[in-house]
Amino acid sequence: MRKYFLTLLFIIAVIFVNITFAQNRLNFNQFRSETEDFLKQPSKWTGKDWSIVGLSAASSLLLMQFDDGLRDQILMSRENIFNMPAEFGRIWGEPYNTILICGVNAISGVVNNIYINKKIAFEIAQSAIYTGLTTQILKILFGRSRPYNNEGAFSFSPFSFSDDEWALPSGHTSLGFSLSTVLSENSKSGFMKVVYYLPAFLTAYSRVYQDKHWLSDVFLGAVIGYTIGKWTVKIHEKNEGQFNPVPQFNFYIKF
């Protein structure tokens, strides 16, 4: 029930963003057009793009060789599974956190008529949707057993619909990196560009430390969230003149 409730909240947030930003053309038409472009991306990939995909896959496979050993070391040495860094990281990767930060930017942008906050809210929601769908599809396809099942790092049940078999990739990590990447890419401060990634790395740490995911799960999740977040911001920069004729302002809410 909790997941259905979070999904409903996210849908409401997307609808709110669509209605609120209609006057600035950050609306469903733009989302539809850019979604079509997103789905067509694999057909546009160059040799360099496929090399990056191959390198990411190879790195994940390499990390899998260390998954069992690392888990054993963590289980033997950890003391408080709910320590502050782990819990903060978990919360950063929760869907409701993405909804909250999206909503704060949306409300601030509307109330104060600040375009950059509206843009950030739109990009957070858009990147989260792409990231969530991509991650969920891969989870079902791989069907990797979570560490707490004690079935080992190489236990796979492809096309599984059980949450216990949805380890690869890490959803919290992909969503956390998606959020951090959008915030970082929109920041004008070089220092804040780095700071925004710290919560995402804590998310990756928390998922392994709390025995919800393997190291290779969080690595692939981070790659997915970062890549999609980066693409979402860049596609808006590319389409700025086509979809959004209003000028940008140098205002930004920092979290």
C-alpha positions, 0 to 999 in steps of 0.5 A: 500500500505504501508504494501505491501511495507514493506512486499516487503522490508522484503522479499528482506532483507531475500533474501539478508541475504540468498545470503550473508551468503551462504558461512557461511551456514547461508542460506536457507537450514538452514532456511528451516530445522529450520522452519520445527523444529519450526512448529513441536515444539507443538508436542514436548512440555512437560508438563512444556511447556504446563503449560507455554502456559496455564499460558500465556493464563490464564494471558491474560484472567486475564488482560482482566478483567482490560483492560476497566478500564485501558483504561479509566484511560489513556484516562482521564489522557494522554496529548500528544499522540505523546510524545517521549517515545510513539513514540520511542516505536512505531518505535521500533516495526515497521517492517522497524526498524527490517529491518534496524537493520537486514540490518546494522548487515548484511552489517557490518558482510559482509564488516568486515567479522564478523561472529557474526553480520551475525548471528545476522542479520540472527536470527533477520530476522528468528525470525521476520518471525516466530513472524510475522506469529504466530501473524497474525494467532492469530489476524485472529483467535481471531478477537478482536476489537481494543480499539478505536472502543469503542466496549469494551474489550470483542468484538470478531469477529473470523476469521476477516480480518479487521485491526480494529479487529486485536487487539490480540495479538499486532504485534508491541509488538511481533516484538519489543520483538523478536528484543530485545530478539535476540539482548539481547541473543547475547550480552556479556554484562549483562548490555546491555542484560537488556538495549536491552529490554527497547525499547520493553517495550516502544513499549508495553507502546506506543500501549496502550497509543496511544489506538491501543491495550489493556493491554492484547494484548501487554502482549501476544505479548511480550510473543510471541516475547520473546519466539520465539526470545529465541528459534531462538537463542537457535536453532542456538546454538544447530545446530552450529556444523551442519550448521556452521563450522566457528568459532565465533568472539567476535565482536558485533555492539551495538545500 
